Amino acid sequence: MHAMPPLSYAHGTSVTPLRGETIGENLRRTVLRCGKNDALVVRSQGYRASYEALWDETTLVARALMAIGVGRGDRVGLWSPNRYEWVVVQYAAARIGAILVNLNPAYKTAELEYALLQSEASVLFLARAFRQSDYVGMLAEVRDRCPALETAVVLDQDWDALKARAHEVPLTDLHARERSLQFDDPINIQYTSGTTGFPKGATLTHNNVLNNGFFVGEAIRLTEADRVCIPVPFYHCFGMVMGNLACTSHGATMVIPGEAFEPLTVLETVAEERCTALYGVPTMFIAELDHPRFDELDLRSLRTGIMAGSPCPVEVMKNVISRMHMKEITICYGMTETSPVSTQSAHDDPIEKRVATVGRVHPHVEVKIVEPETGAIVPRGEPGELCTRGYSVMLGYWKNEEATRTAIDAAGWMHTGDIATMDEGGYVNITGRIKDMIIRGGENIYPRELEEFLHTHPGVSEAQVIGVPSEKYGEEVMAWVRTKPDVTLTEADLLAHAKGKIATFKIPRYWKFVDAFPMTVTGKVQKYRMREIAVVELELHVAAGAKTA
């Protein structure tokens, strides 16, 4: 008899139990344990609070929200860049069982109106403005069309007045509310970036996000001695779960450099605050490493951190480990719908596993890789769609049964839409999005593989690969390349670099040299926008009588 080949399935067994408590209960225990420690430092606002002070502030805002009529399960919108008030509202809302609705700071009026209407938020906290956006003006444009919205609190002007209403609600009422909450209650709605159609509101519970934040913190060995620099946005799971909840569940310090990412500010913050951990997406780490003043700042306090959000080029990872002293940096993989992390590399994984994979399955989570058409689990080493099951899977999309059923199957598996492989050791490698995969004349081409290859050219700072329409092959490969400062590269240079090293059918047919890529606020490259731009440019090219694909 022949043994069946091992299948691409893994279960994260753990001797550490799930927390089984609400976010408020967990924070209360941390405050009792490390009340005098720094909890939150926001450099741009000159704000510092110990755990005791942060607890007191969330208590005031929780009581004030109850005073204005916010009940358990009511939706509270939050539209602001990274500020201390964001963190306070996050924990205050959780303590009274309100559902926090995260609004992307980049939203314009149509997106704001959609999220307020779809979530039926009754309260909206908002900054007065951010970058070129006048939030107050934008809200005024849509408010008449959002009947559920009763109260708007502008952080820059109404914050103290709101807190002053706390005295209307006795502390005993807050305690009674807290006792009534269950850890499976929904606590957060996060709208997933709608690359197609309207965004969907992933609905997450205390149990989802508290445990995920806790186990992310365990993986990077956080303790109350750690200080975590968080330059990623709070409105996204990376900031509020992997950042804030990982810290507060371990008594570590949340260190916020500024309202939005700026590489020098991050480097200065790490140096001044002696941060031990730093988070970011690959483009952030690239910008920090490339900064002309990088060598002036002392980053030796760093030991660990997380890179996530999109695949990390191997060369970038090696530089982060050697030049930023982040010997224990880990890579995380996940999605908003899974709270977010499903796999993470370990601090002591060999370097090749930390740079070439997204690690192994998280504690208390299951992952499998399936044939997209049949749903059958594929043998180890073969590509298929990654699926996740466990405590981390969202309740569903807010008021969207149909989308929920499409994403989560009858057995409780969340289908990620990502193509992955799993090796003998259980390490997972993400090779692309099902919809990013390029099919050129019947050959499957994974952009990630080509991007990794282009990064091996010493003059390339960043490369992104997409498929563009072709009459002859269905799709052709196009590479967008950003060169390192003061480096000039031509198409011929890169073709010469590729020749003989990668299969001819994979070599890009089109090249575009750029200074920047279209990005989301979280620093993810928007490939669908790149495709739109490329299609228009290629059509113009063809119209001008140039050679066609």
N, C-alpha and C positions, 0 to 999 in steps of 0.2 A: 504493500500500500504506500502511496505517496502522500506526504504531509501537504496540507493546503498552505500556500504562501501566506505569511502574516498580513493582516489587513490594516488599512490606514485608520485605526481607531485608537484613542487613548483616553484614559480616565485619570483625573488628578486626585489620587488618594492623598489624604492628609491626616496627621494626628492633631492638627489645630482645628478646633470646631468652628463652624460659622458663628457669627456674633449673636444672632437671635435677639436683637434689641433695636430700639429706634435710634435715630441719629442723635436726638436730644439726650437720651439715656447714656449713650456712648460718650458724648461730650461731657456730661455731668461727671462720669467716672474719671475722665482725663483731668478735669478741673480739680477734683479732689486729690488726685495723685501729683499733679505738677502745676498747681495754681499760680505759683510765682514766676514760672518760666515765661519767656516771650512766646506768645501765640501767633501774633500777626504784626509784621513790619511792612509798611507801605512807603517806600522811599520817596515816591513822587508827591505824597501828601504829608510827609513828615509824621506819619502816624505809627505809634507803637502801643501795643496792648499785651498785657500778660493774659494767661488763660482765665484768671479771675475777672479781669477787666472785660475781656471778650464775652464771658458768660453774662456779666451784668448788663452789657450793652444789648445782647440778644434777648435778655429777659425784658428789658424796657420795650424793645421793638415788637416782641411777641405780644406783650400786653397791649401796646398801642394798636396793633393790627386787630386784636380782639375788640378793642374799644370802637374801631370803625366798622365792626360787623363781620370780620373775616371768620368764617366757620371752617370746621374740618372738611377737607375736600374742595374748598373754594380755590379758584385759580388766582395767583398773584404773579403778574408779569414783571420782569426785570430787564430793563434796556439800558445798558451802561457798559463802558469799558471797565478794565480792572481797577477797582477802588476798594477801600476798606468797607464801605457801605454794602458792597455786593456780598462780601463774606458774611456780614452781620445779617442781612436779609435772608441769605441762604439758610443759616442755622435757625433764625427766628421763625421763619415759615415752617421749617421742619418740626420745630418744637410745638407748634399749634396744629399740625396736621394739614396745613394749607399746601396746595400743589404749586410749586414754583415753576413759572413758565419762562424759560431762558430765551431772550430775544437777541439775535445776532446784532452786534454794534454796527454792522455794515448795512443793515436793513434800510430800504427806502420806504416810501409811503405805502405802496401796494403790498409789500411783504409784511409791514407792520400791521396793516389793516387785516390781512389774511390771518395772521397769528392771533391777534386779539379776538377776531370773530370766531375762529375755529376753536380756540380754547375757552371762549367766553370768560375771559379774565375780568374780575370785578375791580381789581386794584392794579395800577401800573406804577412801578418805581422807574424813574428815568433820569439820566444825566441831562443837564441843560443842553449840552452840545458835545460833539466829538469829531475831531478833524473838520471836514467841510460840512458835516451834517448838523443842522439845527433841529434837535430832537423835539423841542417844545413846539416849534413851528410845524413840524411834520405831524405831530400828534393832533394839533389843532385842525389840520386838514382832514383827518380821518375820523375824529372823535364822534361826530354826529352819526356816523354810520356804524358805530360800535355800541349798541344799546346796553350791553352787559357792563360796560366800564363805568364804575361809579366814582372812583377816586384816582387822581393822578398825583403822585408825590415826586416833585422835582428835587433830586438829592441836594443840589447846590443851594436851594432856598427853603424847602419845606421839612427837612430832616428833623431839626430841633423841635419844630412845632408838632410834628407827628409824635416824637418821643414824649413830649409834654402830656400827651393824652394817656400815657401808661397808667397814671394814678386813678383813672376811671375804672380800671379792672383790678380787683384785689389779686394778690399773688396766689391766694387759695384757688381762684378761678383758673389761673394758668396751670396750677398743679393738677387740678381736676381734669382739664383738657389733656394734659400730657399723659395722665393715667389711662385715658380713654383710647389712646392710639395703639394701633397694631403695626408690627414691622412689615407686614405685607400691604399696608396702605400705600396707594400711589402718592408720591411726594414731589415728582418732577416731570415736566414735559419738555423734551428737547426736540426741536424741529430739525430733521436731518436734511442736509443740503440737497435741495431738489435739483439735480442735474436734469431730471425730466419731470415736467409737470409741477404740481404744488408740493411743497415740503410736507412730510408726514410727521406727526408728533409722537415720538417714542415716549411711552409712559413708563416711568421707573419708580420703584418702591424704595423705602428705607433699606430693606433687605438686599435689593440689587446693588445700590450704590455704596452703602456703608461697607458691606463685605468686600466689594471689589476694591474700594480704596484701601481697606485694611490689608488685603492680601498683596496688593501692589507694594504697599509700604513694607510688608514682611519680606518681599523678594529683594528689596534694596536695603534690608536690614535697618530700617529706621528705628531710632530711639529718641528719647526726650533730649539727647545731646545734639541731634541733627538740626540743620537749618537749610531748608529747601528753597532754592530760587525758582520762582514760578513765573516765567515770562509768557506762558501760553494763556489764551483767553479763558476766563471763568465760564463764559456762556456755554463752553464746550466741555465734554466729560474730562478731557485732559487736564483742564484747570480745576474744575470744581470737585472732581472725584479723585483722580490720580494725584492731583495736587493737594487741595484742601482736606478732603476726607482721609487721605493717606497720612497727612500730618496730624490732624486732630485725633485720629484713632491711636496714635503713638505718642502724642505729647511733643511732637517736633514743631519747629517754628516755620510758619508760612512767610516767605520773604518775597514781596512783590516789587519788581523794579519800577514799573510805570504802567500807564494806562494801556499802552500797546507796545509791541516789540520794537526795540531799538538796540542794535548790537552793543554799542559802547556803554549804554546805560546798564545793560545786563552784566557786562564784564566789570564795570565799576561797582555794581551792587554786590557781586560775588566777592570781590576783593575787600570792600568796606565791611560787609556783614559777616565775613568769614564763612560763607555758605559751604556746606559739605556735599550738597547735591544740586544738580542743575537739570531742568527739563527743557525739551524743545523738539521741534520737528527738524528734519535734516537741513532744510533751507536756513533755519536759525543758526544751527551750529556752523554751517558753511560761512554765513555772514560774520559770525564772531571770529572764526579762525582767519578770515580774510581781512579783518579790520586792521588798518594801518597802525593802530596803537595797541594791538594785541599784546606785544611783548613787554609793554610798560606795566602791565597789571599783574599782581601776584595772585595766582589762582590755586596756590598749593593747598588751600584748605579743602578743595574738592576731592571727593573720593568716589562718588557714585552719581547716578542720575538716570534719566529715561529719555530715549530717543524713540519717537513713535509718530504716527500720523501718515507716514508714507515710507516706502522702502528706503533704506539708508545705503548709499554707496560705500563699499568696503574701505576705500581710501579715506573717506571722511571719518569713518568710525576709528580707523587706526590713528588718525591725527587727534581726534578727541581724547583717545586713551593716552597718547604720548604727550601732546602739547598742553592739554587741559588737565592732566593728572587724574582723569576719571577712570582709574584702573577697573572699577567695579560697575561701569555703566552697563545698563541693560536695555534691551529692545523689547517693546511691547507691541502686540497686535490686538486689534479688536474693532468694535464698531459701537456707535451710540446705543443700538438696540440690545447690546450685551453688556452694558453698564460701565465701561466699555471693554475691559481686557479679557481675552480668552487664552492667549499664550504669552509667555515672557521668558526671556533668556535669564539664566541665573548669574549672580555676581561672579561665580567661580567657573562658569562654563569656559572651555577653551576658546581662544580668540576666534578661531575659524567658525565655531558654532555661533559666536556672538555677532559675527559680521555677516555670515551667510544664511542665517535662519532667523525666525522670530521666536526661537525658543521652544519650550514644551508647554503642554496644557497646564492651566492654572489650577490650584487646589479647588476641589469640589466642582469641577467643570468637566464635561465630556466634549471631545471633538472627534469628528470623523470626516473623511474625504470621500465623496461619492461621484459616480458617473452622473453628470447633470441630467441626461435624458431618462435614465432608468432608476436613479436613486440607489443603485447598488454600491456598496463600499468597495473601493478599488484597492488592489494590493499595494503594499508599501513601495514608495518610489514612483508610483504613477500619478499623473496630475488628475485633479477632479475638483469639484466644488467643496469648499470647506463649510461644515455645519457645526453649530455649537449647541449644547444643551446643559441646563443646570440652573442654579439659583440666580445666575446673572442675566438670564433671558427676560426681556421686558414683559410687562403685562400685555402689551399690544400697542397698536397705533391709536392715539386718542380719537374716539368716535369714527373709526374707520375699520370696520369689521373685515371688509373685503381685502384691504391691503394687509391686515394682520394675518388672515388665512393664507395669503400668498407667501408671506415671509416665514411663518411658523407652521410646521406641518403637524399632522394629527398626533405624532409621537413626541411633540414638544421641541423638535429641532429647529433652530433658527438657521435659515439658509442665507449665507453671507454674500453670495454673488462673486466671491473671490476664488481664483484658481490657486491651488496649493498642492504641495507634495509633503509626504511624511517619511522620514528615513527610519532605519532600523532602530535608532535610539529614541524615536518619538519626536525628533526635532521637526518643526514645520517650516516650510519655505513658501512664501507667497510669491507666485510667479506672475500674477496679473489679475485684472478684473475680467469676468466673463465677457463684459461688453468692451473692454479695452483690447482684448486679444485681436491681433491683426491676422486675417486670413488672406494670404496672397497666393492666388492661383492654386488653392487647395492646401498650401503649407500653413501650419499654425505658427505664428511668430509672437513671442512674448516680449513686449516692450522692456520689461524689467531686465531681461538678459542683455539686451543691446545697450541699455543705459549703463549697466555695470561695466560693459566692455568699453564704452566711450569714456568713462571716468578713468580708465587706465592710461589715457593720453595725458601727458604732464601739463599740457596747456589748457585742458578742459576743467572749468570750475563746476559746471552743472550741465547735464544733458537730459532731455525729455524726448521720448519717442512716441509717435502716434501713427495711426493708419489714415490715409486719405484715399478718396475714391479713385478708381482706375477702370477705364473701359476694358482694358486688356486682361487685367489680373483680378478685378474686383476691388482689391485694395493695393496700395503701394505704401512703402515705409518712408516716413519723414522724420528727420531728427532736428530738434531745436537745440542749439548749443550756446552756452554762455562761457566765454573764455575767461581765464584768470586775468587779473589786472595787468595791463601793459603787455598782453600777449595777443598777437595777431595770427589767426589761423584761417586757412582756406579750405574749401571743399576738397581740393586735391590732397591736402595734408591728411585729412581724416580718411579719405578713400585709401590712401597709401597705408595708413595705420591699420585699416580693416582688412586689406587684401591678404588672403592666405591665412587669416586668423579666425574669421567667422564665415559661415556658409554664404555663398554669393547671394542666394535669394533673401538673406537677412540684411544685406548691406543697404542702407538707406538710399532711395532713389532721389529724394529731395533733402536739401539742407537749408536751415535758416539760422543765421547768427543773431542773437538777441542780447539785450542788456538785462532783461527781466522776463519773467513768465507771468501769464495771467494767474492770479492767486485768489484763494478764499481768504477770509480773515484769519483762519487758523493756520495759514501758511501751506495749505495744500495746493498743488498745481492743478489748475482747472483744464483738464485735457479736452473736455468738450468745447471749451472756448478756443483752445489752440486749433482744434479741428475746424471750427467755424471760420476763424481767421485764415487758416491755410487754404480752405476750399475757395474762399473769395479771392485770395491772392493768386491761386493756381488758375482759376477761371479767367482772371484779368490777364495773366501770363499767356494763356492759350489764345484769348481774344486778340492779344497783341501779335499773334502769328508765330509764337515760339513753339518749340516741339511739344507734342502732347504725350501724355502717358500712354 
